[in-house]
């Protein structure tokens, strides 16, 4: 088995996150491996606000709401990531965490490149039909654009 030294663990706040972290611990070697837990915050949806209207009348309102929602989500994500990092550190694995905003696939690949990861662990939830075509797949993007090996944990 390859001894991975830097494992980027891409997490979302679903039940699959626990399995993804367990896989990271399985791949890690205490005192050798570093783990980086990464969560991507999506941009808030425009909802009923048309932020792209012709006169930009709602843009300011949309940005205010987006900033408020992002602030609330950021604090919850920070606490969630810290809890998982503490659990990992308790197992003797040096663990840090980070979060990004926007497209998860691009964020994961860029962070892996910048951090020098030699393994990315990401989950896969089977989307079917139109949802798969419309939304795409983060894991599919990562597999095709990652600067290192990728381990996919199936839901």
VMD Tcl script that draws the C-alpha trace (Angstrom):
set ca {
  {0.00 0.00 0.00}
  {1.23 3.46 -0.89}
  {2.02 5.67 2.09}
  {0.15 8.88 1.41}
  {1.62 11.89 3.10}
  {-0.98 14.53 2.26}
  {-4.63 13.55 1.95}
  {-7.23 16.13 1.01}
  {-10.65 14.99 2.27}
  {-13.53 16.71 0.46}
  {-16.61 16.76 2.67}
  {-20.19 17.89 2.43}
  {-22.61 17.87 5.31}
  {-24.33 14.59 4.46}
  {-24.23 11.19 6.18}
  {-21.64 10.12 3.58}
  {-19.12 12.47 5.25}
  {-18.59 9.97 8.08}
  {-17.66 7.22 5.60}
  {-15.32 9.57 3.73}
  {-13.49 10.49 6.94}
  {-13.27 6.81 7.92}
  {-11.62 6.09 4.56}
  {-9.13 8.88 5.18}
  {-8.20 7.39 8.55}
  {-7.80 3.99 6.91}
  {-5.41 5.43 4.30}
  {-3.47 7.55 6.80}
  {-0.45 6.53 8.82}
  {-0.16 8.31 12.18}
  {2.86 10.59 12.51}
  {3.42 10.41 8.70}
  {0.22 11.56 7.04}
  {-1.34 15.01 7.06}
  {-5.05 15.36 6.41}
  {-6.79 18.47 5.16}
  {-10.57 18.49 5.59}
  {-12.16 20.69 2.94}
  {-15.76 21.82 2.61}
  {-17.13 23.93 -0.24}
  {-19.88 26.39 0.50}
  {-22.16 26.94 -2.48}
  {-23.16 30.47 -3.34}
  {-26.68 31.18 -2.09}
  {-29.30 30.80 -4.82}
  {-30.89 33.94 -6.17}
  {-34.28 32.57 -5.03}
  {-36.98 35.06 -5.86}
  {-34.53 37.89 -6.45}
  {-33.60 38.52 -10.05}
  {-30.06 39.77 -9.49}
  {-29.42 39.96 -13.21}
  {-32.25 42.31 -14.11}
  {-31.68 44.95 -16.74}
  {-31.26 47.86 -14.30}
  {-29.36 45.97 -11.58}
  {-32.01 47.12 -9.12}
  {-31.91 43.90 -7.09}
  {-28.18 43.25 -7.18}
  {-27.47 45.11 -3.94}
  {-30.33 43.33 -2.16}
  {-29.15 39.93 -3.43}
  {-25.58 40.58 -2.29}
  {-26.74 41.62 1.19}
  {-28.81 38.44 1.58}
  {-26.02 36.28 0.16}
  {-23.49 37.76 2.57}
  {-25.80 37.19 5.55}
  {-26.50 33.57 4.57}
  {-22.82 32.92 3.93}
  {-21.88 34.30 7.34}
  {-24.36 32.03 9.08}
  {-23.24 28.95 7.13}
  {-19.55 29.72 7.63}
  {-19.79 29.59 11.42}
  {-21.71 26.29 11.37}
  {-19.21 24.77 8.93}
  {-16.26 26.00 11.00}
  {-17.59 24.22 14.10}
  {-18.39 21.06 12.13}
  {-14.92 20.92 10.56}
  {-13.17 21.61 13.88}
  {-15.03 18.71 15.50}
  {-13.90 16.30 12.77}
  {-10.35 17.66 12.85}
  {-10.17 17.07 16.61}
  {-11.35 13.46 16.16}
  {-8.69 12.88 13.52}
  {-5.96 14.53 15.58}
  {-6.92 12.30 18.53}
  {-5.93 9.34 16.34}
  {-2.42 10.75 15.94}
  {-3.01 12.18 12.47}
  {-2.03 15.79 11.88}
  {-5.25 17.37 10.64}
  {-6.16 20.84 9.43}
  {-9.33 22.13 7.82}
  {-10.33 24.73 5.29}
  {-13.36 25.81 3.32}
  {-13.97 27.41 -0.02}
  {-16.82 29.13 -1.79}
  {-18.23 28.26 -5.17}
  {-17.84 25.32 -7.51}
  {-16.79 22.31 -5.39}
  {-14.94 20.43 -8.15}
  {-12.77 23.37 -9.12}
  {-12.18 24.33 -5.49}
  {-11.12 20.79 -4.53}
  {-8.70 20.45 -7.46}
  {-7.15 23.88 -6.94}
  {-6.71 23.30 -3.20}
  {-5.15 19.87 -3.86}
  {-2.69 21.47 -6.28}
  {-1.84 24.40 -3.98}
  {-1.46 22.19 -0.89}
  {0.49 19.45 -2.70}
  {-1.95 16.63 -1.93}
  {-1.03 13.17 -3.13}
  {-4.54 11.78 -2.59}
  {-8.03 13.30 -2.73}
  {-10.90 11.45 -1.09}
  {-14.32 12.51 -2.33}
  {-17.83 11.09 -2.10}
  {-20.19 10.16 -4.88}
  {-23.98 10.33 -4.63}
  {-25.71 8.74 -7.58}
  {-27.77 11.32 -9.37}
  {-30.03 9.98 -12.05}
  {-31.27 11.32 -15.35}
  {-31.93 15.02 -15.66}
  {-30.37 15.91 -12.29}
  {-27.10 14.26 -13.31}
  {-27.08 16.04 -16.66}
  {-28.01 19.41 -15.19}
  {-25.91 19.41 -12.02}
  {-23.00 17.26 -13.13}
  {-20.90 15.40 -10.63}
  {-18.25 16.83 -8.34}
  {-16.47 13.48 -8.16}
  {-16.48 13.19 -11.96}
  {-14.93 16.64 -12.27}
  {-12.31 15.81 -9.65}
  {-11.35 12.51 -11.31}
  {-10.75 14.30 -14.60}
  {-8.97 17.39 -13.27}
  {-7.16 16.32 -10.07}
  {-3.40 16.79 -9.85}
  {-3.07 13.53 -7.87}
  {-4.74 10.17 -7.14}
  {-8.45 10.17 -6.27}
  {-10.38 7.77 -4.04}
  {-14.15 7.89 -4.49}
  {-16.41 6.75 -1.67}
  {-19.76 5.58 -3.05}
  {-22.96 6.42 -1.17}
}
mol new
graphics top color blue
foreach p $ca { graphics top sphere $p radius 0.5 }
foreach p [lrange $ca 0 end-1] q [lrange $ca 1 end] { graphics top cylinder $p $q radius 0.2 }
display resetview
